[in-house]
Every structure is written in C-alpha cells, then in structure tokens.
Amino acid sequence: MDLYSFCHSSTSYRVRIALALKGLDATYHGVNIRTGAQYEPAYVDANPNASVPMLVDGDFSLGQSLAIIDWLDATHPEPRLIPLERQRRARALELSYQIACDIHPVNNLRVLKYLQDVLKVTPEQKDVWYQHWVAAGLLAAERLLTRAAREFGGPWCMGEAPTVADCCLVPQVLNAERNQCDLAPYPRIRAVYEHSRVHPAFIRAEPQRQPDYIV
Ligand SMILES: N[C@@H](CCC(=O)N[C@@H](CS)C(=O)NCC(=O)O)C(=O)O
C-alpha cells in the first residue's frame, strides 16, 4: 500500500493512526499542500479530491480519510476501528463526523487561504476565525465525549479500545494546540488526548516522525 500524506495534515494523521493501530506499513509519499502539490494534474487524476490523504492499495486509489479507514477495516478487520456493536458504532461515527464535517472543513488550508488571499483578512482576523470555529466544535465534541464516557467508560473516546473517533479527535486537538486554542474548557477531550500520547501507534503517526516533516 502507498499513503499520500502531508506531515501536518490532520486528515492524513487520522489515516496514519489507523494504519499504525492495525500494524500496517504503507510506503509514505509526502504531498506538500503548502506549495500546492495536491493540485498537480497527475495527483488529481489519482485523487479527484485534490487533497490528502490518498491511499493506494494495488490498483485502487482512494481519498477521504473516513472512507480510507472504512476500507482498511474491510481489508484488515483486526483491530476494528469502526465498531461492530450497533450503538458503539453509531457513537463512534457521530463523533467522527462531527470532527470531520463540522470542525475541520471551515479551518482547512484552502479556506484559510481564501480568507487571507481573496477576502484580505489580516492574519489576526484569520486566527480569530480559526479559534472561534475550533472552540465551537470542541465544545460539541466535549459534550459528545462526556455522554460517551457515561455510556461506555474507558480511557478512549468510545470505551476500552481506540476507534475511528480517536483517529479523528487526536489530530484535531494537536492542531488546536498548535494554533494556540485554549483547551482548558474540555477536560474529557484532554483526558483522551493525554491517554493517546503514550500509545505507540499514536506516537508513530505524529507529524514530526514523518519523512516529509517540515516546521
Ligand atoms: N474530508 C477530507 C478532507 C481532506 C482535506 O481537506 N485535507 C487537507 C489537509 S488536512 C488538504 O489536503 N488541504 C489542501 C487544501 O486545502 O488545498 C478527508 O477527510 O480526507
């Protein structure tokens, strides 16, 4: 398998965690989205999303991190990241979609670049935008996690084992930290995040451990 990824991309990071949790090795290809490598015609041909990550498995190429994690669960079922048990599965997807559909898109690179380059907002205004949407999103995630802790217990988002929800949460929190967002109001998020920091798969997937790492 081949993984097309950018070190700082939180969506790539989700897939790197998933691969590491399953003990899978994929050949790493850095795609520098800061210089626009995601728009190169050959890349867009393979990944019409024009974004990272992309997984290539044999002659099958696939974009969208959650679709990739679902593919990995189908092709390498153990350990499962999208739980089989109905309620846990629904909760894991609920939180994953909240992060992937509500938090991430408004703070994606192309959105921030549009704010700055076309709408001419200042870097300070861009940071206010970022922090506003992250705070709103993390507050909802905190509520979802608090309910899940009552339902399932355990140190991870959905109980005793990491799931797709942890693959989504941890990169989003690291991004928030990197952008000076205050994490104090989210004790459950911080607890899950701290728990993940010492897990070998989560460590292996960290941005600074990737071959294309840049500051
Ligand atoms: N929903 C997609 C989002 C992918 C995405 O937007 N990735 C970002 C990096 S985190 C990207 O490639 N951005 C390039 C750009 O904004 O031009 C997924 O989950 O894979």
The ligand as an ORCA input file, in Angstrom:
! r2SCAN-3c Opt
* xyz 0 1
  N     -12.747     15.372      4.052
  C     -11.411     15.136      3.602
  C     -10.603     16.408      3.786
  C      -9.228     16.297      3.176
  C      -8.509     17.613      3.258
  O      -9.102     18.674      3.020
  N      -7.213     17.558      3.598
  C      -6.466     18.781      3.719
  C      -5.290     18.610      4.660
  S      -5.805     18.327      6.317
  C      -5.940     19.209      2.374
  O      -5.481     18.390      1.601
  N      -5.984     20.505      2.113
  C      -5.492     21.004      0.875
  C      -6.097     22.323      0.560
  O      -6.769     22.904      1.410
  O      -5.873     22.784     -0.558
  C     -10.797     13.953      4.361
  O     -11.288     13.630      5.423
  O      -9.863     13.334      3.846
*
